[in-house]
Amino acid sequence: MSFSLSQIFVWVVIGIAGGSLAGILVTRERRGFGFWPNLGLGLLGAIVGGALFRVFNLLPDLETVAVSMRDIVSALIGSLIVLGLWWAYQRNKVV
């Protein structure tokens, strides 16, 4: 499976929005984690979510929109997955 440059670009742009949404949902504060952490979270979330949604063909009908709702939803879910993995790592690491 290969991804086009345009798909990766959309994941990055939408990832910023997804990371900000995830930050707001998790922290319940308007600024989320802050600009740079939201950006990083969104980029990772967009890559994770975008890949998972394409591999498992999740919500394929949302693909018909140019910047698809599927991309936004997958970035948000991917960001939440990244946060969950990070928290699990933090909780279980030995000091």
OpenMM code with the backbone's topology and positions (N, CA, C; nanometers):
from openmm import Vec3, app, unit

residues = "MET SER PHE SER LEU SER GLN ILE PHE VAL TRP VAL VAL ILE GLY ILE ALA GLY GLY SER LEU ALA GLY ILE LEU VAL THR ARG GLU ARG ARG GLY PHE GLY PHE TRP PRO ASN LEU GLY LEU GLY LEU LEU GLY ALA ILE VAL GLY GLY ALA LEU PHE ARG VAL PHE ASN LEU LEU PRO ASP LEU GLU THR VAL ALA VAL SER MET ARG ASP ILE VAL SER ALA LEU ILE GLY SER LEU ILE VAL LEU GLY LEU TRP TRP ALA TYR GLN ARG ASN LYS VAL VAL".split()
positions = [
    Vec3(0.0849, -0.1174, 0.0000),
    Vec3(0.0000, 0.0000, 0.0000),
    Vec3(0.0892, 0.1233, 0.0000),
    Vec3(0.0558, 0.2208, -0.0822),
    Vec3(0.1338, 0.3443, -0.0867),
    Vec3(0.0394, 0.4627, -0.0667),
    Vec3(0.0973, 0.5697, -0.0188),
    Vec3(0.0209, 0.6917, 0.0059),
    Vec3(0.0756, 0.8012, -0.0838),
    Vec3(-0.0137, 0.8811, -0.1407),
    Vec3(0.0309, 0.9904, -0.2263),
    Vec3(0.0733, 1.1096, -0.1405),
    Vec3(0.1507, 1.1970, -0.1995),
    Vec3(0.1962, 1.3175, -0.1308),
    Vec3(0.0772, 1.4035, -0.0893),
    Vec3(-0.0260, 1.4084, -0.1736),
    Vec3(-0.1441, 1.4885, -0.1392),
    Vec3(-0.2175, 1.4307, -0.0183),
    Vec3(-0.2222, 1.2970, -0.0053),
    Vec3(-0.2852, 1.2362, 0.1122),
    Vec3(-0.2077, 1.2722, 0.2381),
    Vec3(-0.0757, 1.2651, 0.2308),
    Vec3(0.0067, 1.2982, 0.3472),
    Vec3(-0.0101, 1.4450, 0.3830),
    Vec3(-0.0163, 1.5338, 0.2853),
    Vec3(-0.0362, 1.6759, 0.3110),
    Vec3(-0.1698, 1.7010, 0.3801),
    Vec3(-0.2748, 1.6356, 0.3327),
    Vec3(-0.4063, 1.6497, 0.3961),
    Vec3(-0.4009, 1.5996, 0.5393),
    Vec3(-0.3336, 1.4875, 0.5649),
    Vec3(-0.3213, 1.4349, 0.7008),
    Vec3(-0.2522, 1.5369, 0.7911),
    Vec3(-0.1501, 1.6042, 0.7385),
    Vec3(-0.0774, 1.7031, 0.8189),
    Vec3(-0.1677, 1.8215, 0.8519),
    Vec3(-0.2332, 1.8766, 0.7506),
    Vec3(-0.3191, 1.9936, 0.7724),
    Vec3(-0.4361, 1.9588, 0.8635),
    Vec3(-0.5033, 1.8505, 0.8333),
    Vec3(-0.6166, 1.8086, 0.9146),
    Vec3(-0.5695, 1.7604, 1.0512),
    Vec3(-0.4487, 1.7064, 1.0571),
    Vec3(-0.3924, 1.6619, 1.1841),
    Vec3(-0.3794, 1.7741, 1.2843),
    Vec3(-0.3478, 1.8920, 1.2369),
    Vec3(-0.3394, 2.0078, 1.3262),
    Vec3(-0.4757, 2.0311, 1.3912),
    Vec3(-0.5802, 2.0237, 1.3111),
    Vec3(-0.7153, 2.0414, 1.3659),
    Vec3(-0.7513, 1.9249, 1.4585),
    Vec3(-0.7171, 1.8037, 1.4186),
    Vec3(-0.7476, 1.6864, 1.5012),
    Vec3(-0.6757, 1.6897, 1.6344),
    Vec3(-0.5493, 1.7300, 1.6340),
    Vec3(-0.4727, 1.7401, 1.7585),
    Vec3(-0.5281, 1.8467, 1.8502),
    Vec3(-0.5702, 1.9575, 1.7926),
    Vec3(-0.6305, 2.0631, 1.8735),
    Vec3(-0.7621, 2.0161, 1.9348),
    Vec3(-0.8440, 1.9483, 1.8553),
    Vec3(-0.9698, 1.8944, 1.9079),
    Vec3(-0.9445, 1.7936, 2.0188),
    Vec3(-0.8479, 1.7040, 1.9974),
    Vec3(-0.8159, 1.6040, 2.1002),
    Vec3(-0.7653, 1.6729, 2.2266),
    Vec3(-0.6810, 1.7738, 2.2113),
    Vec3(-0.6304, 1.8478, 2.3270),
    Vec3(-0.7412, 1.9157, 2.4045),
    Vec3(-0.8358, 1.9742, 2.3333),
    Vec3(-0.9494, 2.0401, 2.3981),
    Vec3(-1.0363, 1.9375, 2.4691),
    Vec3(-1.0639, 1.8244, 2.4031),
    Vec3(-1.1478, 1.7207, 2.4641),
    Vec3(-1.0843, 1.6626, 2.5895),
    Vec3(-0.9543, 1.6381, 2.5851),
    Vec3(-0.8875, 1.5717, 2.6957),
    Vec3(-0.8627, 1.6665, 2.8124),
    Vec3(-0.8158, 1.7879, 2.7833),
    Vec3(-0.7832, 1.8813, 2.8918),
    Vec3(-0.9039, 1.9621, 2.9371),
    Vec3(-1.0065, 1.9680, 2.8545),
    Vec3(-1.1252, 2.0501, 2.8803),
    Vec3(-1.0899, 2.1974, 2.8963),
    Vec3(-0.9848, 2.2381, 2.8290),
    Vec3(-0.9438, 2.3784, 2.8248),
    Vec3(-0.9384, 2.4219, 2.6796),
    Vec3(-0.9657, 2.5495, 2.6574),
    Vec3(-0.9737, 2.5997, 2.5216),
    Vec3(-0.8419, 2.5853, 2.4453),
    Vec3(-0.7295, 2.5998, 2.5131),
    Vec3(-0.6010, 2.5931, 2.4437),
    Vec3(-0.5480, 2.4508, 2.4314),
    Vec3(-0.6157, 2.3531, 2.4897),
    Vec3(-0.5674, 2.2156, 2.4832),
    Vec3(-0.4344, 2.2039, 2.5550),
    Vec3(-0.3355, 2.1452, 2.4889),
    Vec3(-0.2021, 2.1299, 2.5469),
    Vec3(-0.1113, 2.2469, 2.5120),
    Vec3(-0.1558, 2.3357, 2.4250),
    Vec3(-0.0733, 2.4448, 2.3733),
    Vec3(-0.0490, 2.4222, 2.2248),
    Vec3(-0.0049, 2.5253, 2.1547),
    Vec3(0.0066, 2.5170, 2.0094),
    Vec3(0.0991, 2.4049, 1.9637),
    Vec3(0.2244, 2.4036, 2.0087),
    Vec3(0.3204, 2.3051, 1.9599),
    Vec3(0.2855, 2.1620, 1.9993),
    Vec3(0.2466, 2.1376, 2.1253),
    Vec3(0.2052, 2.0006, 2.1580),
    Vec3(0.0809, 1.9564, 2.0794),
    Vec3(-0.0158, 2.0463, 2.0597),
    Vec3(-0.1334, 2.0131, 1.9787),
    Vec3(-0.0920, 1.9809, 1.8354),
    Vec3(0.0022, 2.0594, 1.7821),
    Vec3(0.0499, 2.0364, 1.6460),
    Vec3(0.1162, 1.8998, 1.6349),
    Vec3(0.2059, 1.8687, 1.7275),
    Vec3(0.2734, 1.7388, 1.7248),
    Vec3(0.1761, 1.6239, 1.7410),
    Vec3(0.0847, 1.6380, 1.8359),
    Vec3(-0.0165, 1.5354, 1.8582),
    Vec3(-0.1015, 1.5157, 1.7337),
    Vec3(-0.1406, 1.6249, 1.6731),
    Vec3(-0.2232, 1.6165, 1.5522),
    Vec3(-0.1517, 1.5512, 1.4361),
    Vec3(-0.0234, 1.5814, 1.4202),
    Vec3(0.0529, 1.5204, 1.3114),
    Vec3(0.0658, 1.3701, 1.3328),
    Vec3(0.1021, 1.3305, 1.4534),
    Vec3(0.1096, 1.1867, 1.4832),
    Vec3(-0.0271, 1.1207, 1.4705),
    Vec3(-0.1291, 1.1871, 1.5244),
    Vec3(-0.2640, 1.1329, 1.5175),
    Vec3(-0.3142, 1.1190, 1.3750),
    Vec3(-0.2814, 1.2171, 1.2899),
    Vec3(-0.3245, 1.2109, 1.1499),
    Vec3(-0.2589, 1.0941, 1.0776),
    Vec3(-0.1325, 1.0714, 1.1062),
    Vec3(-0.0628, 0.9601, 1.0414),
    Vec3(-0.1183, 0.8268, 1.0911),
    Vec3(-0.1318, 0.8132, 1.2235),
    Vec3(-0.1847, 0.6889, 1.2812),
    Vec3(-0.3286, 0.6666, 1.2360),
    Vec3(-0.4124, 0.7676, 1.2541),
    Vec3(-0.5535, 0.7536, 1.2170),
    Vec3(-0.5733, 0.7344, 1.0679),
    Vec3(-0.5019, 0.8120, 0.9868),
    Vec3(-0.5151, 0.7997, 0.8419),
    Vec3(-0.4755, 0.6612, 0.7933),
    Vec3(-0.3650, 0.6100, 0.8461),
    Vec3(-0.3209, 0.4764, 0.8062),
    Vec3(-0.4209, 0.3696, 0.8509),
    Vec3(-0.4660, 0.3783, 0.9768),
    Vec3(-0.5615, 0.2788, 1.0267),
    Vec3(-0.6926, 0.2815, 0.9484),
    Vec3(-0.7437, 0.4015, 0.9210),
    Vec3(-0.8698, 0.4118, 0.8492),
    Vec3(-0.8574, 0.3588, 0.7065),
    Vec3(-0.7419, 0.3769, 0.6441),
    Vec3(-0.7237, 0.3257, 0.5090),
    Vec3(-0.7000, 0.1742, 0.5103),
    Vec3(-0.6199, 0.1263, 0.6018),
    Vec3(-0.5914, -0.0177, 0.6091),
    Vec3(-0.7185, -0.0968, 0.6375),
    Vec3(-0.7991, -0.0494, 0.7314),
    Vec3(-0.9213, -0.1216, 0.7698),
    Vec3(-1.0448, -0.0724, 0.6950),
    Vec3(-1.0256, 0.0181, 0.6001),
    Vec3(-1.1341, 0.0719, 0.5178),
    Vec3(-1.2514, 0.1216, 0.6033),
    Vec3(-1.2205, 0.1999, 0.7047),
    Vec3(-1.3224, 0.2536, 0.7946),
    Vec3(-1.3869, 0.3777, 0.7342),
    Vec3(-1.5167, 0.3869, 0.7444),
    Vec3(-1.5957, 0.5006, 0.6962),
    Vec3(-1.5615, 0.5413, 0.5530),
    Vec3(-1.5647, 0.4483, 0.4585),
    Vec3(-1.5240, 0.4803, 0.3212),
    Vec3(-1.6148, 0.5825, 0.2530),
    Vec3(-1.7402, 0.5945, 0.2941),
    Vec3(-1.8317, 0.6891, 0.2303),
    Vec3(-1.7942, 0.8338, 0.2587),
    Vec3(-1.7182, 0.8591, 0.3654),
    Vec3(-1.6772, 0.9959, 0.3960),
    Vec3(-1.5653, 1.0446, 0.3037),
    Vec3(-1.5090, 0.9550, 0.2239),
    Vec3(-1.3973, 0.9885, 0.1353),
    Vec3(-1.4391, 1.0792, 0.0202),
    Vec3(-1.5674, 1.0904, -0.0089),
    Vec3(-1.6126, 1.1649, -0.1255),
    Vec3(-1.5967, 1.3158, -0.1121),
    Vec3(-1.5762, 1.3675, 0.0060),
    Vec3(-1.5541, 1.5110, 0.0266),
    Vec3(-1.4076, 1.5395, -0.0024),
    Vec3(-1.3754, 1.6555, -0.0646),
    Vec3(-1.2377, 1.6864, -0.1046),
    Vec3(-1.1412, 1.6779, 0.0144),
    Vec3(-1.1631, 1.7576, 0.1155),
    Vec3(-1.0936, 1.7384, 0.2427),
    Vec3(-1.1974, 1.6647, 0.3241),
    Vec3(-1.1828, 1.5348, 0.3281),
    Vec3(-1.2926, 1.4521, 0.3730),
    Vec3(-1.3121, 1.4560, 0.5234),
    Vec3(-1.4350, 1.4379, 0.5612),
    Vec3(-1.4698, 1.4249, 0.7019),
    Vec3(-1.3985, 1.3035, 0.7595),
    Vec3(-1.3758, 1.2040, 0.6766),
    Vec3(-1.3019, 1.0850, 0.7191),
    Vec3(-1.1624, 1.1228, 0.7678),
    Vec3(-1.0984, 1.2175, 0.6996),
    Vec3(-0.9651, 1.2620, 0.7407),
    Vec3(-0.9697, 1.3298, 0.8771),
    Vec3(-1.0699, 1.4118, 0.9009),
    Vec3(-1.0817, 1.4806, 1.0294),
    Vec3(-1.1090, 1.3804, 1.1412),
    Vec3(-1.2038, 1.2901, 1.1172),
    Vec3(-1.2385, 1.1898, 1.2179),
    Vec3(-1.1191, 1.0984, 1.2452),
    Vec3(-1.0491, 1.0562, 1.1398),
    Vec3(-0.9347, 0.9672, 1.1611),
    Vec3(-0.8215, 1.0389, 1.2342),
    Vec3(-0.8010, 1.1684, 1.2080),
    Vec3(-0.6977, 1.2442, 1.2798),
    Vec3(-0.7330, 1.2576, 1.4273),
    Vec3(-0.8593, 1.2839, 1.4559),
    Vec3(-0.9030, 1.2949, 1.5948),
    Vec3(-0.8853, 1.1614, 1.6674),
    Vec3(-0.9322, 1.0535, 1.6070),
    Vec3(-0.9208, 0.9222, 1.6697),
    Vec3(-0.7744, 0.8804, 1.6815),
    Vec3(-0.6964, 0.9060, 1.5783),
    Vec3(-0.5539, 0.8763, 1.5852),
    Vec3(-0.4847, 0.9537, 1.6966),
    Vec3(-0.5231, 1.0805, 1.7143),
    Vec3(-0.4663, 1.1617, 1.8225),
    Vec3(-0.5028, 1.1047, 1.9586),
    Vec3(-0.6254, 1.0608, 1.9736),
    Vec3(-0.6673, 1.0004, 2.1005),
    Vec3(-0.5944, 0.8682, 2.1252),
    Vec3(-0.5678, 0.7918, 2.0201),
    Vec3(-0.4906, 0.6674, 2.0343),
    Vec3(-0.3482, 0.6999, 2.0785),
    Vec3(-0.2864, 0.7995, 2.0148),
    Vec3(-0.1510, 0.8401, 2.0529),
    Vec3(-0.1481, 0.8846, 2.1988),
    Vec3(-0.2473, 0.9631, 2.2411),
    Vec3(-0.2549, 1.0067, 2.3812),
    Vec3(-0.2694, 0.8878, 2.4757),
    Vec3(-0.3536, 0.7930, 2.4399),
    Vec3(-0.3729, 0.6743, 2.5229),
    Vec3(-0.2449, 0.5936, 2.5366),
    Vec3(-0.1726, 0.5767, 2.4269),
    Vec3(-0.0452, 0.5046, 2.4314),
    Vec3(0.0582, 0.5803, 2.5143),
    Vec3(0.0618, 0.7125, 2.4993),
    Vec3(0.1561, 0.7940, 2.5767),
    Vec3(0.1270, 0.7836, 2.7253),
    Vec3(-0.0007, 0.7928, 2.7631),
    Vec3(-0.0370, 0.7841, 2.9043),
    Vec3(-0.0063, 0.6454, 2.9606),
    Vec3(-0.0309, 0.5414, 2.8805),
    Vec3(0.0007, 0.4059, 2.9260),
    Vec3(0.1515, 0.3914, 2.9475),
    Vec3(0.2292, 0.4478, 2.8578),
    Vec3(0.3747, 0.4440, 2.8716),
    Vec3(0.4184, 0.5190, 2.9975),
    Vec3(0.3654, 0.6388, 3.0172),
    Vec3(0.4005, 0.7195, 3.1342),
    Vec3(0.3620, 0.6500, 3.2650),
    Vec3(0.2505, 0.5867, 3.2640),
    Vec3(0.2003, 0.5202, 3.3852),
    Vec3(0.2832, 0.3974, 3.4218),
    Vec3(0.3364, 0.3287, 3.3217),
    Vec3(0.4071, 0.2028, 3.3448),
    Vec3(0.5581, 0.2136, 3.3432),
    Vec3(0.6120, 0.3321, 3.3175),
    Vec3(0.7580, 0.3419, 3.3118),
    Vec3(0.8175, 0.3392, 3.4519),
    Vec3(0.9342, 0.2815, 3.4619),
    Vec3(1.0022, 0.2678, 3.5903),
    Vec3(1.0822, 0.3952, 3.6148),
    Vec3(1.0705, 0.4511, 3.7336),
    Vec3(1.1402, 0.5753, 3.7670),
    Vec3(1.2816, 0.5471, 3.8082),
] * unit.nanometer
topology = app.Topology()
chain = topology.addChain("A")
for resn in residues:
    res = topology.addResidue(resn, chain)
    for name in ("N", "CA", "C"):
        topology.addAtom(name, app.Element.getBySymbol(name[0]), res)
